[in-house]
Amino acid sequence: MLESMRILADRTRRDPQFSALAAYYAVSWLKPHGQRIGFFTQPFPAGLKKRLLTGYFRLLVWVFAPAAQTRATAHLNPTIYWLTRRQLLRRFAETGDRTAAGRADT
């Protein structure tokens, strides 16, 4: 996951199609975490979409982590994750480019 974040940070700096993005949004089954490195989390709103996502996450856990104990302890409530462009560049840009990355998002 960390390597994926580094790739996204690099693309954010270099690809003009990413220049207008102020924040990144994702939905995951991971328990809320990551505030220390700049993620904002919120519970997914109740409704049909949440039930469908929960079922999809349950299927993924069943397929990729079939051990009964893993299935029993998996957190399957969808959580929304946000990360601002500034935090992405600050936390995941290449070490040598951190000063430039910080200036890229003013």
N, CA, C and O atoms as a printed pandas DataFrame, in Angstrom:
     atom_number atom_name residue_name chain_id  residue_number  x_coord  y_coord  z_coord
0              1         N          MET        A               1    0.815   -1.186    0.000
1              2        CA          MET        A               1    0.000    0.000    0.000
2              3         C          MET        A               1    0.865    1.258    0.000
3              4         O          MET        A               1    0.560    2.228   -0.694
4              5         N          LEU        A               2    1.943    1.237    0.781
5              6        CA          LEU        A               2    2.802    2.411    0.829
6              7         C          LEU        A               2    3.416    2.720   -0.535
7              8         O          LEU        A               2    3.527    3.882   -0.925
8              9         N          GLU        A               3    3.808    1.681   -1.247
9             10        CA          GLU        A               3    4.364    1.899   -2.579
10            11         C          GLU        A               3    3.304    2.494   -3.508
11            12         O          GLU        A               3    3.619    3.353   -4.332
12            13         N          SER        A               4    2.072    2.055   -3.386
13            14        CA          SER        A               4    0.991    2.626   -4.190
14            15         C          SER        A               4    0.804    4.111   -3.873
15            16         O          SER        A               4    0.552    4.910   -4.775
16            17         N          MET        A               5    0.925    4.476   -2.618
17            18        CA          MET        A               5    0.788    5.879   -2.233
18            19         C          MET        A               5    1.940    6.707   -2.800
19            20         O          MET        A               5    1.739    7.847   -3.221
20            21         N          ARG        A               6    3.145    6.137   -2.811
21            22        CA          ARG        A               6    4.295    6.839   -3.404
22            23         C          ARG        A               6    4.095    7.047   -4.901
23            24         O          ARG        A               6    4.409    8.113   -5.431
24            25         N          ILE        A               7    3.576    6.035   -5.577
25            26        CA          ILE        A               7    3.311    6.146   -7.017
26            27         C          ILE        A               7    2.250    7.223   -7.269
27            28         O          ILE        A               7    2.391    8.030   -8.188
28            29         N          LEU        A               8    1.196    7.235   -6.458
29            30        CA          LEU        A               8    0.156    8.247   -6.605
30            31         C          LEU        A               8    0.717    9.650   -6.371
31            32         O          LEU        A               8    0.372   10.583   -7.096
32            33         N          ALA        A               9    1.574    9.804   -5.369
33            34        CA          ALA        A               9    2.187   11.111   -5.098
34            35         C          ALA        A               9    3.040   11.554   -6.284
35            36         O          ALA        A               9    2.994   12.717   -6.685
36            37         N          ASP        A              10    3.808   10.638   -6.837
37            38        CA          ASP        A              10    4.640   10.974   -7.990
38            39         C          ASP        A              10    3.782   11.387   -9.182
39            40         O          ASP        A              10    4.081   12.364   -9.870
40            41         N          ARG        A              11    2.738   10.647   -9.408
41            42        CA          ARG        A              11    1.840   10.969  -10.530
42            43         C          ARG        A              11    1.140   12.295  -10.294
43            44         O          ARG        A              11    0.921   13.060  -11.234
44            45         N          THR        A              12    0.791   12.570   -9.053
45            46        CA          THR        A              12    0.151   13.833   -8.702
46            47         C          THR        A              12    1.062   15.008   -9.031
47            48         O          THR        A              12    0.596   16.044   -9.505
48            49         N          ARG        A              13    2.342   14.853   -8.784
49            50        CA          ARG        A              13    3.295   15.923   -9.083
50            51         C          ARG        A              13    3.549   16.074  -10.572
51            52         O          ARG        A              13    3.710   17.195  -11.055
52            53         N          ARG        A              14    3.589   14.981  -11.304
53            54        CA          ARG        A              14    4.061   15.014  -12.690
54            55         C          ARG        A              14    2.969   15.036  -13.767
55            56         O          ARG        A              14    3.204   15.551  -14.860
56            57         N          ASP        A              15    1.818   14.506  -13.489
57            58        CA          ASP        A              15    0.781   14.352  -14.507
58            59         C          ASP        A              15   -0.197   15.536  -14.457
59            60         O          ASP        A              15   -0.856   15.745  -13.439
60            61         N          PRO        A              16   -0.295   16.302  -15.534
61            62        CA          PRO        A              16   -1.201   17.462  -15.541
62            63         C          PRO        A              16   -2.666   17.097  -15.265
63            64         O          PRO        A              16   -3.419   17.925  -14.751
64            65         N          GLN        A              17   -3.073   15.880  -15.599
65            66        CA          GLN        A              17   -4.459   15.484  -15.332
66            67         C          GLN        A              17   -4.764   15.426  -13.842
67            68         O          GLN        A              17   -5.930   15.490  -13.450
68            69         N          PHE        A              18   -3.745   15.308  -13.012
69            70        CA          PHE        A              18   -3.934   15.236  -11.568
70            71         C          PHE        A              18   -3.797   16.613  -10.908
71            72         O          PHE        A              18   -4.052   16.739   -9.710
72            73         N          SER        A              19   -3.406   17.630  -11.647
73            74        CA          SER        A              19   -3.087   18.929  -11.052
74            75         C          SER        A              19   -4.290   19.618  -10.419
75            76         O          SER        A              19   -4.115   20.411   -9.494
76            77         N          ALA        A              20   -5.488   19.346  -10.881
77            78        CA          ALA        A              20   -6.675   20.015  -10.338
78            79         C          ALA        A              20   -7.286   19.282   -9.144
79            80         O          ALA        A              20   -8.213   19.794   -8.518
80            81         N          LEU        A              21   -6.784   18.103   -8.825
81            82        CA          LEU        A              21   -7.358   17.333   -7.718
82            83         C          LEU        A              21   -6.897   17.899   -6.379
83            84         O          LEU        A              21   -5.700   18.040   -6.128
84            85         N          ALA        A              22   -7.857   18.219   -5.531
85            86        CA          ALA        A              22   -7.535   18.753   -4.207
86            87         C          ALA        A              22   -7.513   17.663   -3.141
87            88         O          ALA        A              22   -6.865   17.816   -2.105
88            89         N          ALA        A              23   -8.223   16.560   -3.395
89            90        CA          ALA        A              23   -8.305   15.481   -2.413
90            91         C          ALA        A              23   -8.565   14.160   -3.123
91            92         O          ALA        A              23   -9.060   14.123   -4.249
92            93         N          TYR        A              24   -8.222   13.089   -2.440
93            94        CA          TYR        A              24   -8.441   11.732   -2.948
94            95         C          TYR        A              24   -9.412   11.036   -2.002
95            96         O          TYR        A              24   -9.386   11.254   -0.790
96            97         N          TYR        A              25  -10.266   10.197   -2.577
97            98        CA          TYR        A              25  -11.369    9.570   -1.857
98            99         C          TYR        A              25  -11.334    8.076   -2.141
99           100         O          TYR        A              25  -11.113    7.651   -3.275
100          101         N          ALA        A              26  -11.553    7.290   -1.103
101          102        CA          ALA        A              26  -11.629    5.843   -1.286
102          103         C          ALA        A              26  -12.565    5.266   -0.235
103          104         O          ALA        A              26  -12.811    5.875    0.806
104          105         N          VAL        A              27  -13.077    4.085   -0.528
105          106        CA          VAL        A              27  -13.888    3.347    0.437
106          107         C          VAL        A              27  -13.170    2.037    0.691
107          108         O          VAL        A              27  -12.728    1.371   -0.245
108          109         N          SER        A              28  -13.054    1.666    1.958
109          110        CA          SER        A              28  -12.327    0.455    2.319
110          111         C          SER        A              28  -13.031   -0.270    3.456
111          112         O          SER        A              28  -13.892    0.282    4.141
112          113         N          TRP        A              29  -12.636   -1.524    3.632
113          114        CA          TRP        A              29  -13.150   -2.273    4.778
114          115         C          TRP        A              29  -12.207   -2.138    5.970
115          116         O          TRP        A              29  -12.513   -2.641    7.051
116          117         N          LEU        A              30  -11.080   -1.476    5.796
117          118        CA          LEU        A              30  -10.141   -1.295    6.909
118          119         C          LEU        A              30  -10.767   -0.425    7.989
119          120         O          LEU        A              30  -11.506    0.516    7.699
120          121         N          LYS        A              31  -10.461   -0.752    9.226
121          122        CA          LYS        A              31  -10.957    0.061   10.335
122          123         C          LYS        A              31  -10.394    1.470   10.200
123          124         O          LYS        A              31   -9.293    1.651    9.681
124          125         N          PRO        A              32  -11.144    2.473   10.664
125          126        CA          PRO        A              32  -10.651    3.849   10.570
126          127         C          PRO        A              32   -9.284    3.995   11.236
127          128         O          PRO        A              32   -9.098    3.627   12.396
128          129         N          HIS        A              33   -8.348    4.530   10.488
129          130        CA          HIS        A              33   -6.998    4.778   10.988
130          131         C          HIS        A              33   -6.305    5.733   10.024
131          132         O          HIS        A              33   -6.897    6.137    9.023
132          133         N          GLY        A              34   -5.087    6.089   10.305
133          134        CA          GLY        A              34   -4.295    6.896    9.399
134          135         C          GLY        A              34   -4.332    8.390    9.665
135          136         O          GLY        A              34   -3.771    9.160    8.885
136          137         N          GLN        A              35   -4.975    8.822   10.740
137          138        CA          GLN        A              35   -5.024   10.253   11.027
138          139         C          GLN        A              35   -3.621   10.833   11.211
139          140         O          GLN        A              35   -3.371   11.991   10.874
140          141         N          ARG        A              36   -2.719   10.029   11.741
141          142        CA          ARG        A              36   -1.353   10.488   11.991
142          143         C          ARG        A              36   -0.648   10.910   10.706
143          144         O          ARG        A              36    0.211   11.790   10.737
144          145         N          ILE        A              37   -0.996   10.300    9.586
145          146        CA          ILE        A              37   -0.337   10.650    8.328
146          147         C          ILE        A              37   -1.252   11.445    7.394
147          148         O          ILE        A              37   -0.949   11.607    6.212
148          149         N          GLY        A              38   -2.357   11.934    7.921
149          150        CA          GLY        A              38   -3.167   12.855    7.151
150          151         C          GLY        A              38   -4.475   12.353    6.589
151          152         O          GLY        A              38   -5.169   13.107    5.906
152          153         N          PHE        A              39   -4.842   11.105    6.848
153          154        CA          PHE        A              39   -6.123   10.605    6.363
154          155         C          PHE        A              39   -7.254   11.113    7.250
155          156         O          PHE        A              39   -7.116   11.206    8.470
156          157         N          PHE        A              40   -8.360   11.434    6.617
157          158        CA          PHE        A              40   -9.597   11.737    7.317
158          159         C          PHE        A              40  -10.527   10.562    7.033
159          160         O          PHE        A              40  -10.591   10.078    5.904
160          161         N          THR        A              41  -11.243   10.107    8.049
161          162        CA          THR        A              41  -12.159    8.986    7.846
162          163         C          THR        A              41  -13.555    9.366    8.307
163          164         O          THR        A              41  -13.740   10.230    9.164
164          165         N          GLN        A              42  -14.523    8.696    7.713
165          166        CA          GLN        A              42  -15.898    8.859    8.161
166          167         C          GLN        A              42  -16.642    7.571    7.836
167          168         O          GLN        A              42  -16.303    6.884    6.873
168          169         N          PRO        A              43  -17.650    7.243    8.629
169          170        CA          PRO        A              43  -18.429    6.043    8.345
170          171         C          PRO        A              43  -19.188    6.210    7.035
171          172         O          PRO        A              43  -19.597    7.314    6.675
172          173         N          PHE        A              44  -19.366    5.119    6.342
173          174        CA          PHE        A              44  -20.151    5.142    5.106
174          175         C          PHE        A              44  -21.614    5.296    5.491
175          176         O          PHE        A              44  -22.066    4.637    6.428
176          177         N          PRO        A              45  -22.370    6.143    4.802
177          178        CA          PRO        A              45  -23.777    6.338    5.170
178          179         C          PRO        A              45  -24.612    5.066    5.011
179          180         O          PRO        A              45  -24.376    4.251    4.120
180          181         N          ALA        A              46  -25.575    4.926    5.884
181          182        CA          ALA        A              46  -26.473    3.765    5.842
182          183         C          ALA        A              46  -27.273    3.771    4.542
183          184         O          ALA        A              46  -27.527    4.820    3.951
184          185         N          GLY        A              47  -27.662    2.572    4.117
185          186        CA          GLY        A              47  -28.488    2.454    2.921
186          187         C          GLY        A              47  -28.097    1.242    2.096
187          188         O          GLY        A              47  -27.271    0.427    2.506
188          189         N          LEU        A              48  -28.704    1.143    0.933
189          190        CA          LEU        A              48  -28.491    0.000    0.055
190          191         C          LEU        A              48  -27.034   -0.119   -0.384
191          192         O          LEU        A              48  -26.482   -1.219   -0.386
192          193         N          LYS        A              49  -26.410    0.981   -0.749
193          194        CA          LYS        A              49  -25.018    0.938   -1.205
194          195         C          LYS        A              49  -24.097    0.394   -0.107
195          196         O          LYS        A              49  -23.179   -0.376   -0.391
196          197         N          LYS        A              50  -24.338    0.787    1.127
197          198        CA          LYS        A              50  -23.522    0.278    2.235
198          199         C          LYS        A              50  -23.721   -1.232    2.379
199          200         O          LYS        A              50  -22.752   -1.964    2.581
200          201         N          ARG        A              51  -24.951   -1.700    2.281
201          202        CA          ARG        A              51  -25.206   -3.140    2.391
202          203         C          ARG        A              51  -24.531   -3.899    1.253
203          204         O          ARG        A              51  -23.965   -4.970    1.469
204          205         N          LEU        A              52  -24.590   -3.347    0.045
205          206        CA          LEU        A              52  -23.927   -3.995   -1.092
206          207         C          LEU        A              52  -22.408   -4.026   -0.910
207          208         O          LEU        A              52  -21.770   -5.041   -1.190
208          209         N          LEU        A              53  -21.832   -2.919   -0.444
209          210        CA          LEU        A              53  -20.385   -2.889   -0.198
210          211         C          LEU        A              53  -19.986   -3.876    0.893
211          212         O          LEU        A              53  -18.960   -4.549    0.784
212          213         N          THR        A              54  -20.792   -3.961    1.936
213          214        CA          THR        A              54  -20.494   -4.911    3.015
214          215         C          THR        A              54  -20.501   -6.338    2.469
215          216         O          THR        A              54  -19.623   -7.130    2.809
216          217         N          GLY        A              55  -21.477   -6.672    1.631
217          218        CA          GLY        A              55  -21.516   -7.999    1.007
218          219         C          GLY        A              55  -20.318   -8.234    0.108
219          220         O          GLY        A              55  -19.746   -9.324    0.102
220          221         N          TYR        A              56  -19.934   -7.213   -0.656
221          222        CA          TYR        A              56  -18.762   -7.320   -1.527
222          223         C          TYR        A              56  -17.495   -7.530   -0.707
223          224         O          TYR        A              56  -16.663   -8.364   -1.062
224          225         N          PHE        A              57  -17.337   -6.791    0.376
225          226        CA          PHE        A              57  -16.168   -6.963    1.237
226          227         C          PHE        A              57  -16.151   -8.364    1.851
227          228         O          PHE        A              57  -15.095   -8.988    1.957
228          229         N          ARG        A              58  -17.321   -8.852    2.253
229          230        CA          ARG        A              58  -17.425  -10.196    2.818
230          231         C          ARG        A              58  -16.965  -11.233    1.780
231          232         O          ARG        A              58  -16.244  -12.172    2.118
232          233         N          LEU        A              59  -17.379  -11.061    0.533
233          234        CA          LEU        A              59  -16.955  -11.955   -0.547
234          235         C          LEU        A              59  -15.442  -11.898   -0.746
235          236         O          LEU        A              59  -14.799  -12.937   -0.894
236          237         N          LEU        A              60  -14.872  -10.699   -0.750
237          238        CA          LEU        A              60  -13.422  -10.569   -0.920
238          239         C          LEU        A              60  -12.657  -11.256    0.207
239          240         O          LEU        A              60  -11.670  -11.950   -0.040
240          241         N          VAL        A              61  -13.108  -11.063    1.436
241          242        CA          VAL        A              61  -12.443  -11.716    2.571
242          243         C          VAL        A              61  -12.580  -13.227    2.448
243          244         O          VAL        A              61  -11.619  -13.954    2.701
244          245         N          TRP        A              62  -13.742  -13.706    2.069
245          246        CA          TRP        A              62  -13.955  -15.148    1.928
246          247         C          TRP        A              62  -13.032  -15.727    0.858
247          248         O          TRP        A              62  -12.483  -16.814    1.041
248          249         N          VAL        A              63  -12.856  -15.015   -0.256
249          250        CA          VAL        A              63  -12.035  -15.522   -1.355
250          251         C          VAL        A              63  -10.543  -15.422   -1.037
251          252         O          VAL        A              63   -9.793  -16.368   -1.281
252          253         N          PHE        A              64  -10.107  -14.277   -0.490
253          254        CA          PHE        A              64   -8.668  -14.036   -0.332
254          255         C          PHE        A              64   -8.129  -14.356    1.053
255          256         O          PHE        A              64   -6.915  -14.457    1.226
256          257         N          ALA        A              65   -8.987  -14.516    2.031
257          258        CA          ALA        A              65   -8.555  -14.881    3.382
258          259         C          ALA        A              65   -9.553  -15.884    3.939
259          260         O          ALA        A              65  -10.309  -15.566    4.856
260          261         N          PRO        A              66   -9.560  -17.101    3.386
261          262        CA          PRO        A              66  -10.630  -18.045    3.700
262          263         C          PRO        A              66  -10.581  -18.664    5.103
263          264         O          PRO        A              66  -11.503  -19.393    5.468
264          265         N          ALA        A              67   -9.550  -18.404    5.892
265          266        CA          ALA        A              67   -9.496  -18.983    7.235
266          267         C          ALA        A              67  -10.681  -18.487    8.056
267          268         O          ALA        A              67  -10.994  -17.297    8.059
268          269         N          ALA        A              68  -11.326  -19.402    8.742
269          270        CA          ALA        A              68  -12.535  -19.061    9.506
270          271         C          ALA        A              68  -12.253  -17.952   10.520
271          272         O          ALA        A              68  -13.089  -17.070   10.712
272          273         N          GLN        A              69  -11.095  -17.984   11.166
273          274        CA          GLN        A              69  -10.767  -16.966   12.167
274          275         C          GLN        A              69  -10.650  -15.582   11.511
275          276         O          GLN        A              69  -11.111  -14.590   12.075
276          277         N          THR        A              70  -10.048  -15.516   10.350
277          278        CA          THR        A              70   -9.922  -14.246    9.637
278          279         C          THR        A              70  -11.287  -13.706    9.268
279          280         O          THR        A              70  -11.560  -12.518    9.442
280          281         N          ARG        A              71  -12.142  -14.573    8.760
281          282        CA          ARG        A              71  -13.493  -14.138    8.395
282          283         C          ARG        A              71  -14.262  -13.646    9.615
283          284         O          ARG        A              71  -15.020  -12.680    9.531
284          285         N          ALA        A              72  -14.067  -14.305   10.732
285          286        CA          ALA        A              72  -14.816  -13.949   11.939
286          287         C          ALA        A              72  -14.364  -12.605   12.513
287          288         O          ALA        A              72  -15.169  -11.897   13.118
288          289         N          THR        A              73  -13.105  -12.246   12.336
289          290        CA          THR        A              73  -12.585  -11.018   12.941
290          291         C          THR        A              73  -12.490   -9.858   11.953
291          292         O          THR        A              73  -12.094   -8.758   12.340
292          293         N          ALA        A              74  -12.838  -10.076   10.703
293          294        CA          ALA        A              74  -12.719   -9.018    9.697
294          295         C          ALA        A              74  -13.699   -7.886    9.985
295          296         O          ALA        A              74  -14.855   -8.119   10.338
296          297         N          HIS        A              75  -13.226   -6.686    9.832
297          298        CA          HIS        A              75  -14.049   -5.480    9.965
298          299         C          HIS        A              75  -14.646   -5.217    8.592
299          300         O          HIS        A              75  -13.919   -4.830    7.676
300          301         N          LEU        A              76  -15.923   -5.411    8.425
301          302        CA          LEU        A              76  -16.524   -5.320    7.100
302          303         C          LEU        A              76  -17.386   -4.076    6.905
303          304         O          LEU        A              76  -18.064   -3.948    5.885
304          305         N          ASN        A              77  -17.368   -3.174    7.856
305          306        CA          ASN        A              77  -18.131   -1.944    7.699
306          307         C          ASN        A              77  -17.378   -0.991    6.780
307          308         O          ASN        A              77  -16.234   -0.639    7.067
308          309         N          PRO        A              78  -17.993   -0.571    5.686
309          310        CA          PRO        A              78  -17.308    0.359    4.791
310          311         C          PRO        A              78  -16.955    1.669    5.500
311          312         O          PRO        A              78  -17.762    2.237    6.235
312          313         N          THR        A              79  -15.754    2.118    5.263
313          314        CA          THR        A              79  -15.264    3.378    5.811
314          315         C          THR        A              79  -14.778    4.247    4.663
315          316         O          THR        A              79  -14.107    3.766    3.750
316          317         N          ILE        A              80  -15.117    5.513    4.712
317          318        CA          ILE        A              80  -14.662    6.457    3.691
318          319         C          ILE        A              80  -13.342    7.062    4.159
319          320         O          ILE        A              80  -13.216    7.506    5.300
320          321         N          TYR        A              81  -12.372    7.072    3.266
321          322        CA          TYR        A              81  -11.066    7.665    3.524
322          323         C          TYR        A              81  -10.846    8.843    2.589
323          324         O          TYR        A              81  -11.122    8.759    1.392
324          325         N          TRP        A              82  -10.351    9.935    3.139
325          326        CA          TRP        A              82   -9.990   11.121    2.362
326          327         C          TRP        A              82   -8.529   11.441    2.643
327          328         O          TRP        A              82   -8.047   11.251    3.759
328          329         N          LEU        A              83   -7.833   11.924    1.630
329          330        CA          LEU        A              83   -6.459   12.390    1.790
330          331         C          LEU        A              83   -6.300   13.610    0.893
331          332         O          LEU        A              83   -6.562   13.538   -0.308
332          333         N          THR        A              84   -5.875   14.721    1.464
333          334        CA          THR        A              84   -5.701   15.923    0.653
334          335         C          THR        A              84   -4.434   15.806   -0.188
335          336         O          THR        A              84   -3.523   15.042    0.128
336          337         N          ARG        A              85   -4.404   16.568   -1.243
337          338        CA          ARG        A              85   -3.216   16.616   -2.106
338          339         C          ARG        A              85   -1.988   17.006   -1.291
339          340         O          ARG        A              85   -0.921   16.408   -1.429
340          341         N          ARG        A              86   -2.151   18.002   -0.452
341          342        CA          ARG        A              86   -1.022   18.484    0.372
342          343         C          ARG        A              86   -0.470   17.358    1.244
343          344         O          ARG        A              86    0.744   17.160    1.300
344          345         N          GLN        A              87   -1.345   16.622    1.921
345          346        CA          GLN        A              87   -0.883   15.531    2.791
346          347         C          GLN        A              87   -0.277   14.394    1.980
347          348         O          GLN        A              87    0.725   13.810    2.392
348          349         N          LEU        A              88   -0.867   14.072    0.838
349          350        CA          LEU        A              88   -0.304   13.032   -0.025
350          351         C          LEU        A              88    1.127   13.381   -0.394
351          352         O          LEU        A              88    2.028   12.554   -0.254
352          353         N          LEU        A              89    1.337   14.603   -0.865
353          354        CA          LEU        A              89    2.679   15.009   -1.274
354          355         C          LEU        A              89    3.621   15.111   -0.080
355          356         O          LEU        A              89    4.790   14.740   -0.181
356          357         N          ARG        A              90    3.129   15.604    1.033
357          358        CA          ARG        A              90    3.969   15.750    2.226
358          359         C          ARG        A              90    4.427   14.390    2.751
359          360         O          ARG        A              90    5.583   14.226    3.143
360          361         N          ARG        A              91    3.526   13.428    2.755
361          362        CA          ARG        A              91    3.834   12.138    3.373
362          363         C          ARG        A              91    4.441   11.105    2.431
363          364         O          ARG        A              91    5.183   10.230    2.876
364          365         N          PHE        A              92    4.139   11.193    1.141
365          366        CA          PHE        A              92    4.523   10.094    0.255
366          367         C          PHE        A              92    5.403   10.489   -0.923
367          368         O          PHE        A              92    5.812    9.622   -1.696
368          369         N          ALA        A              93    5.706   11.778   -1.081
369          370        CA          ALA        A              93    6.596   12.181   -2.169
370          371         C          ALA        A              93    8.001   11.684   -1.860
371          372         O          ALA        A              93    8.351   11.461   -0.701
372          373         N          GLU        A              94    8.797   11.516   -2.904
373          374        CA          GLU        A              94   10.179   11.069   -2.724
374          375         C          GLU        A              94   10.907   12.012   -1.775
375          376         O          GLU        A              94   10.671   13.220   -1.790
376          377         N          THR        A              95   11.793   11.458   -0.947
377          378        CA          THR        A              95   12.499   12.216    0.076
378          379         C          THR        A              95   13.232   13.418   -0.504
379          380         O          THR        A              95   13.166   14.509    0.063
380          381         N          GLY        A              96   13.918   13.245   -1.606
381          382        CA          GLY        A              96   14.686   14.335   -2.196
382          383         C          GLY        A              96   13.825   15.453   -2.741
383          384         O          GLY        A              96   14.319   16.559   -2.958
384          385         N          ASP        A              97   12.541   15.189   -2.967
385          386        CA          ASP        A              97   11.659   16.180   -3.556
386          387         C          ASP        A              97   10.648   16.744   -2.568
387          388         O          ASP        A              97    9.706   17.420   -2.982
388          389         N          ARG        A              98   10.811   16.492   -1.298
389          390        CA          ARG        A              98    9.786   16.928   -0.345
390          391         C          ARG        A              98    9.611   18.436   -0.308
391          392         O          ARG        A              98    8.485   18.915   -0.168
392          393         N          THR        A              99   10.691   19.196   -0.428
393          394        CA          THR        A              99   10.558   20.641   -0.427
394          395         C          THR        A              99    9.762   21.098   -1.646
395          396         O          THR        A              99    8.863   21.931   -1.530
396          397         N          ALA        A             100   10.091   20.558   -2.797
397          398        CA          ALA        A             100    9.360   20.909   -4.009
398          399         C          ALA        A             100    7.914   20.462   -3.919
399          400         O          ALA        A             100    7.012   21.173   -4.363
400          401         N          ALA        A             101    7.689   19.288   -3.348
401          402        CA          ALA        A             101    6.318   18.773   -3.231
402          403         C          ALA        A             101    5.493   19.684   -2.322
403          404         O          ALA        A             101    4.323   19.944   -2.606
404          405         N          GLY        A             102    6.085   20.164   -1.244
405          406        CA          GLY        A             102    5.369   21.050   -0.351
406          407         C          GLY        A             102    4.960   22.349   -1.030
407          408         O          GLY        A             102    3.888   22.888   -0.754
408          409         N          ARG        A             103    5.822   22.856   -1.926
409          410        CA          ARG        A             103    5.509   24.089   -2.652
410          411         C          ARG        A             103    4.500   23.830   -3.767
411          412         O          ARG        A             103    3.816   24.755   -4.205
412          413         N          ALA        A             104    4.398   22.586   -4.232
413          414        CA          ALA        A             104    3.499   22.282   -5.349
414          415         C          ALA        A             104    2.045   22.476   -4.969
415          416         O          ALA        A             104    1.202   22.651   -5.848
416          417         N          ASP        A             105    1.731   22.451   -3.693
417          418        CA          ASP        A             105    0.343   22.558   -3.256
418          419         C          ASP        A             105    0.206   23.731   -2.309
419          420         O          ASP        A             105    0.224   23.560   -1.090
420          421         N          THR        A             106    0.073   24.879   -2.848
421          422        CA          THR        A             106   -0.082   26.055   -1.997
422          423         C          THR        A             106   -1.469   26.591   -2.078
423          424         O          THR        A             106   -1.786   27.585   -1.425
